[in-house]
Amino acid sequence: MKRYLSLDILRGLTIFGMVFSAIIPHRILPAWMYHIQNPPPEHTLDFSVSGIGWVDLVFPIFIFCMGVAIPFAGASGKMTVKSIFIRFLMLWIFSYLYVFLDFSTASGWLPQLATVGGFAALFMLYISKPPFKWIRYAGALLSIALIITGAIFFDEKISIYRSGIIIFLLSFLYLFGALIWLYTKDNHKMRLVIYVIILLFAVVTMYFSLPVRLYAIKEIRWFFNIEYIYFLLILIPATYIGDLLKEKSISPKGYNPVKNSFASPLIKVVMSLFLILFVVWMMAALFTEWSLYKFSFSLSASAIIWLLSRRVFPEHTNLSLIAMGMIVSGGLFLFYEGAITKVPCTISYCLFTTGISIYLLMISDFVTYRFPSSLYSRIFGGAGSNPLMSYIAFGALVMPLFRLTGIVHIYNAAYPEGWPWIGVARAAVVVLLTMTIVAYVSEKKIFWRA
C-alpha cells in the first residue's frame, strides 16, 4: 500500500522536535523553549507547574502518528498477534541497544569510533531488507562485542534500568494499541467501549494516586508505568483516524483533500492559515491558566473549523469533528482536574494533544498535497518514514563523526557564549542535516524496521 506522506511528514517534524529540544542551549532561553515543568535556569522537575508548551506536544504527537499508522500497517492483512509481539520485542530491545551502544560521552576517539560501530550494528540488525541472510547475525555479534567492550574499557553500565524511555514506552503503546486495533478493526463500537473503559480507569486510578504509588516501587517502574495505559487515550482515537484515512486511500476516488475540494486556491490557503493560527493560539492558551473565556473561544473556533471543513476540505469533515470533540472534552476535564501537566500525565493533556495532533495532520495534508515534491516534503517525509534511524542518527552517527573529524570545533564555535539564539539556530541546522542524511537513505529505499 502506498505510504501516507502527510503522516510521514508530521512524524518527521516530531522527531525534529525531539532531537532539537534536547540540544538547544539550557538555562538561558525563555521558559517556553523547554518542558514547562522543567523551567530554567535549574531545569528541576516541578510538579506544581501547570501548563504545556511546544516541547510537551512533541511526544504525544508521535504517539498519535503511531496510532494512525497501525491501520495502514495492517492493511495487507499480515498483522497477527505473533507479528505484533515480535515487533514489540524488537522495539523493546532497540530501546536498550541504542543506549548500550552509545559511548559518546566518554573521552577520546575510541569511544566515538565504537559509537559509530554501534550505529552500524543497529543498521545490520534493523534494516528492513538485508542484502545477505547472515547480516542480522553479524549485527547481533557486533552489538554484543561492543557492549562488552564498553563495559570493560569505557565504564559503561549494563542495567535493566538503562533504557531509552521514549522508545521503551512506545513499544508498550504499540503492543496495547495494535492488539486493540486488531480485535476491533471491524467493530468500531467495541473500540469506543474500550476507550471509555480506559478513560474511567484513568479517572479512578488518578483519584487514588495509584500512578505515584506504583512508580515509587523501583522493581515495577523499570518495566511498567501505569501512564502507559493513559497514553492509549491518544493512540486509540488515532487508530480510528487511521481507519478513516485508509478507507479513503484505497477507494477508487483516492484521498487528496486539496484536489478533491471545489473551493478556490485562496480559500484553501485562508482555511489552512486559520488552522495554523488556532493551533498556535491553543498552545499559548495552554501555556497559562485555563479560563472560561479560553474554553468558550476554543469551542467556538473548533466549531467554525468543522463547519468550514465541510465546505473547503470535505474529506476533513470527520477529522475536524473528532478534533473538536477532543478539544472540548479536554477543556472540560481541565476544569475538573484543575491543572494540565505532562508529569504526572493528566486526562486533559491526552485529550488536548490528540485534538491538536489531528489539526496538525490536516495542515500537513494541505502542505503535502499542495507541494508534494518540495524540499520540505522530501526531508521531513523521508526522515519520518525512517523513524528509528532518524531518532538516533544525530547522537549515534553525526556527533561522533563530528568529534572524530574535528568538525565539532566548528560546531562549538558556531555558538558564542552569550548568544543563546545562535545556539538555537545551530541546533536547527545540525538536526536538519541529520534528517537530510536519513531522507537521502530513505530515498534509496533503505529503511529500519522493528
C-alpha positions in Angstrom: 0.0 0.0 0.0 1.3 3.5 -0.9 2.7 5.4 2.0 0.6 8.2 3.6 3.1 11.1 3.0 1.3 13.6 5.2 1.8 11.3 8.2 5.5 10.7 7.4 6.0 14.5 7.3 4.2 15.0 10.6 6.2 12.2 12.2 9.4 13.7 10.8 8.5 17.1 12.4 8.0 15.4 15.8 11.4 13.7 15.5 13.0 17.0 14.6 11.3 18.5 17.7 12.5 15.7 20.0 16.2 16.0 18.9 16.1 19.8 18.6 14.7 20.3 22.1 17.4 18.1 23.6 20.3 20.0 22.1 19.3 23.7 22.4 21.2 25.7 25.0 19.9 25.1 28.5 19.4 27.5 31.4 19.3 30.7 29.4 16.4 30.6 27.0 12.8 31.6 27.8 10.7 29.1 29.7 8.5 28.4 26.7 11.5 26.8 24.9 11.6 23.9 27.4 9.3 21.5 29.0 7.1 23.7 31.1 7.6 21.7 34.3 11.4 21.9 33.8 11.9 25.7 33.8 15.2 27.4 33.5 17.7 28.0 34.9 17.9 24.8 37.0 15.6 22.6 34.9 14.4 20.8 38.0 11.1 18.9 37.7 8.4 21.0 39.4 5.1 19.0 39.7 3.3 22.1 40.9 3.6 23.9 37.5 0.5 23.7 35.3 0.6 24.1 31.5 2.2 22.7 28.4 4.3 24.2 25.7 5.5 23.1 22.2 8.1 20.7 23.7 5.4 19.0 25.7 3.4 18.4 22.5 6.1 16.5 20.6 5.8 13.1 22.3 2.0 12.8 22.2 2.0 13.8 18.5 4.5 11.0 17.9 2.1 8.6 19.7 -0.7 9.9 17.5 1.3 9.2 14.4 2.0 5.7 15.6 -1.8 5.2 16.1 -2.7 6.5 12.6 0.0 4.2 11.1 -1.3 1.0 12.7 -4.3 0.5 10.3 -2.1 1.3 7.3 0.4 -1.3 8.5 -2.4 -3.8 9.0 -4.0 -3.1 5.6 -2.1 -6.0 4.0 -3.8 -8.5 6.3 -0.4 -9.8 7.6 -0.7 -8.2 11.0 -1.2 -11.0 13.6 -0.9 -11.4 17.3 2.5 -13.1 16.7 3.8 -10.3 14.4 2.6 -7.7 16.9 4.5 -9.3 19.8 7.6 -9.7 17.6 7.6 -6.0 16.7 7.0 -5.1 20.3 10.0 -7.2 21.3 12.2 -5.7 18.6 11.2 -2.2 19.7 11.8 -3.1 23.4 15.3 -4.4 22.6 16.0 -1.4 20.5 15.3 0.9 23.5 18.2 -0.8 25.3 20.6 -1.4 22.4 20.9 2.2 21.3 21.6 3.2 24.8 24.1 0.4 25.5 25.9 1.1 22.2 26.3 4.9 22.8 29.7 5.6 24.2 29.9 9.2 23.0 30.1 10.7 26.5 33.4 9.0 27.2 36.5 10.9 26.3 38.9 10.1 23.5 38.4 9.0 19.9 37.9 5.2 20.6 34.5 5.7 22.3 33.4 7.8 19.3 34.5 5.2 16.9 32.8 2.5 18.9 29.6 4.6 18.9 29.7 4.7 15.1 30.3 0.9 15.1 27.2 0.6 17.3 25.2 2.5 14.7 26.5 0.1 12.1 25.4 -2.8 14.3 21.9 -1.4 14.6 21.9 -0.9 10.9 22.6 -4.6 10.3 20.0 -5.6 12.9 17.1 -3.4 11.8 17.5 -3.0 8.1 14.1 -4.0 6.6 15.5 -5.9 3.6 19.0 -7.2 4.4 21.2 -7.8 1.3 22.5 -11.1 2.9 20.8 -13.6 5.2 23.7 -13.5 7.6 23.8 -9.8 8.1 21.5 -9.8 11.2 23.6 -12.4 12.9 26.7 -10.2 12.2 24.8 -7.2 13.7 23.9 -9.2 16.8 27.5 -10.4 17.3 28.9 -6.9 16.7 26.4 -5.4 19.2 27.4 -8.0 21.9 31.1 -7.4 21.3 30.7 -3.6 21.5 28.6 -3.7 24.7 31.1 -5.9 26.4 33.9 -3.6 25.2 32.1 -0.6 26.5 31.6 -2.2 29.9 35.3 -3.2 30.2 37.0 -0.2 28.7 34.6 2.8 28.9 32.9 2.0 32.3 29.5 1.7 30.6 27.0 0.1 33.0 24.8 -2.7 31.7 21.5 -2.5 33.6 17.8 -3.1 33.1 17.2 0.4 34.3 19.3 1.9 31.4 16.8 2.1 28.5 15.7 4.9 26.1 12.5 5.8 27.9 10.7 7.1 24.8 11.2 4.0 22.6 10.6 1.8 25.7 7.3 3.4 26.3 6.4 3.4 22.6 7.0 -0.3 22.4 4.3 -1.0 25.1 1.9 1.5 23.5 2.3 -0.3 20.2 1.7 -3.6 21.8 -1.5 -2.5 23.5 -2.7 -0.3 20.7 -2.1 -2.8 17.9 -3.8 -5.6 19.8 -6.8 -3.4 20.4 -7.0 -2.4 16.8 -6.6 -6.0 15.6 -9.5 -7.2 17.6 -11.7 -4.2 16.9 -10.8 -3.4 13.3 -14.3 -4.4 12.2 -16.1 -3.2 15.3 -15.6 0.5 16.0 -18.3 0.4 18.7 -16.2 -2.1 20.7 -13.2 0.2 20.3 -15.2 3.1 21.6 -16.3 0.9 24.6 -12.6 0.1 25.3 -11.7 3.8 25.1 -14.4 4.7 27.6 -13.2 1.9 29.9 -9.6 3.3 29.7 -10.9 6.8 30.4 -12.8 5.6 33.5 -9.7 3.6 34.6 -7.7 6.8 34.3 -10.2 8.8 36.4 -10.3 6.2 39.2 -6.6 5.5 39.3 -5.6 9.2 39.3 -8.1 9.9 42.0 -6.5 7.3 44.3 -2.9 8.5 43.2 -2.1 4.9 42.0 0.4 6.1 39.4 2.6 7.8 42.1 2.4 4.8 44.4 3.4 2.3 41.7 6.1 4.5 40.4 7.7 4.6 43.8 8.4 0.8 43.6 11.6 0.6 41.7 11.2 -3.1 40.8 8.0 -2.3 38.9 8.7 1.1 37.3 11.7 -0.2 35.3 9.2 -2.3 33.3 5.8 -0.8 33.6 4.3 2.6 34.3 0.5 2.9 34.6 0.7 6.0 32.5 1.4 3.7 29.5 -2.4 3.0 29.8 -3.3 6.7 29.9 -1.4 7.4 26.7 -3.8 5.0 24.9 -6.3 7.9 25.2 -4.2 9.4 22.4 -3.4 6.3 20.4 -6.8 4.7 20.2 -8.6 7.7 18.6 -5.6 7.9 16.3 -6.2 4.3 15.1 -9.8 5.4 14.2 -8.4 8.3 12.3 -6.1 5.8 10.5 -9.1 3.6 9.7 -10.9 6.6 8.1 -7.9 7.7 6.1 -7.0 4.1 5.0 -10.5 3.6 3.6 -10.3 6.9 1.7 -6.9 6.0 0.4 -8.0 2.6 -1.1 -11.2 4.0 -2.6 -11.4 4.5 -6.3 -11.5 8.2 -5.9 -8.4 8.2 -3.7 -7.5 10.5 -0.8 -6.5 14.0 -1.8 -8.2 16.7 0.3 -6.8 19.5 -1.8 -7.6 18.1 -5.2 -11.0 16.8 -4.2 -12.1 20.2 -2.9 -14.1 22.6 -5.1 -13.0 25.7 -3.1 -10.8 28.2 -4.7 -7.0 28.1 -4.0 -7.2 31.3 -2.0 -10.0 29.9 0.2 -7.9 26.8 0.8 -4.9 28.9 1.9 -7.0 31.0 4.2 -8.5 27.9 5.8 -5.1 26.4 6.3 -3.8 29.6 7.8 -6.8 29.8 10.2 -5.9 26.2 11.3 -2.3 27.2 12.0 -3.3 30.3 13.9 -5.8 28.3 16.0 -3.1 25.7 16.9 -0.7 28.5 17.9 -3.5 30.1 20.0 -4.2 26.8 21.7 -0.6 26.3 22.6 -0.5 29.9 24.0 -3.7 29.3 25.9 -2.5 26.0 27.5 0.8 27.6 28.4 -1.0 29.8 31.0 -4.0 29.4 33.3 -7.2 27.9 31.8 -10.3 30.0 31.9 -13.9 30.0 30.8 -13.1 32.6 28.1 -10.4 30.3 26.7 -12.8 27.3 26.8 -15.5 29.3 25.0 -13.1 30.6 22.4 -11.7 27.1 21.7 -15.2 25.7 21.4 -16.3 28.4 19.0 -13.1 28.2 16.9 -13.1 24.4 16.6 -16.8 24.5 15.7 -16.0 27.1 12.9 -13.2 24.9 11.7 -15.6 21.9 11.5 -18.2 24.0 9.5 -15.6 25.4 7.2 -14.1 22.0 6.6 -17.4 20.7 5.3 -17.2 23.4 2.6 -13.5 23.8 1.9 -12.0 20.4 2.7 -14.9 17.9 2.8 -12.6 15.0 3.3 -11.5 16.6 6.6 -15.1 16.8 8.0 -14.9 13.8 10.2 -11.3 14.6 11.3 -12.3 18.1 12.3 -15.4 16.8 14.2 -13.3 14.4 16.2 -10.7 17.1 16.9 -13.4 19.4 18.1 -14.7 16.7 20.4 -11.2 16.2 21.8 -10.6 19.9 22.4 -14.0 20.4 24.1 -13.5 17.3 26.3 -10.0 18.4 27.2 -11.3 21.8 28.2 -14.0 20.2 30.5 -11.5 17.8 32.0 -9.1 20.7 32.7 -11.8 22.4 34.8 -12.3 19.1 36.6 -8.6 18.3 37.1 -7.5 21.9 37.9 -4.2 21.6 36.0 -2.8 20.2 32.8 0.5 18.5 33.1 2.7 16.1 31.3 4.2 14.7 34.6 2.1 13.3 36.1 0.0 12.8 32.9 -3.5 14.3 33.1 -6.5 13.3 31.1 -6.8 16.8 29.7 -3.2 16.6 28.5 -4.1 13.4 26.4 -7.3 14.9 25.0 -5.9 18.3 24.1 -2.8 16.9 22.4 -5.0 14.4 20.4 -7.1 17.3 19.1 -4.1 19.4 18.3 -2.4 16.4 16.5 -5.5 16.0 14.3 -5.3 19.6 13.3 -1.6 19.3 12.6 -2.3 16.3 10.4 -4.9 18.4 8.5 -2.3 21.1 8.0 0.2 18.5 6.9 -2.3 17.3 4.3 -2.6 20.7 2.8 1.1 21.2 2.5 1.8 17.7 1.2 -0.9 17.6 -1.4 -0.3 21.2 -2.5 3.5 20.9 -2.6 4.2 17.1 -3.0 7.7 17.4 -4.3 9.0 20.3 -2.2 12.3 20.1 -0.4 10.4 20.3 2.9 8.3 17.3 2.0 11.3 15.3 0.9 13.4 16.0 4.0 10.7 15.6 6.6 8.8 12.9 4.8 11.9 10.9 4.2 13.1 11.2 7.8 9.6 10.5 9.0 9.4 7.2 7.0 12.5 6.0 8.8 11.7 6.9 12.4 14.1 4.6 14.3 17.1 5.8 12.2 16.0 9.4 12.5 15.7 9.2 16.2 19.2 8.1 17.0 21.2 9.3 13.9 22.3 12.6 15.5 23.6 11.1 18.7 24.9 7.8 17.3 26.3 9.0 14.0 26.5 12.7 13.3 28.1 13.9 16.6 30.6 11.0 16.9 31.7 11.8 13.3 31.9 15.4 14.2 34.3 14.6 17.1 36.3 12.1 15.0 36.8 14.6 12.2 37.3 17.7 14.3 34.2 19.3 12.9 33.0 19.5 16.5 35.3 22.5 17.0 33.4 24.4 14.2 30.1 23.2 15.7 31.1 24.6 19.2 32.5 27.8 17.7 29.1 28.4 16.0 27.6 29.2 19.4 29.5 32.1 21.0 28.9 32.5 24.8 26.1 35.0 25.5 24.4 34.4 22.2 21.8 31.7 23.0 19.6 32.2 19.9 22.6 31.4 17.7 22.8 28.2 19.7 19.2 27.5 18.8 19.9 28.2 15.1 23.0 25.9 15.3 20.8 23.1 16.8 18.2 23.5 14.0 20.9 23.4 11.3 22.6 20.2 12.6 19.2 18.4 13.1 18.1 19.4 9.6 21.5 18.0 8.3 20.8 14.7 10.2 17.3 14.5 8.8 18.6 15.2 5.3 21.0 12.3 5.6 18.2 10.0 6.7 15.9 11.3 4.0 18.6 10.5 1.4 18.9 7.0 2.7 15.1 6.6 2.6 15.0 7.7 -1.0 17.4 4.8 -1.7 14.7 2.5 -0.2 16.8 1.7 2.8 14.7 1.5 6.0 15.0 0.4 9.5 12.0 -1.6 10.7 11.3 -3.4 14.0 
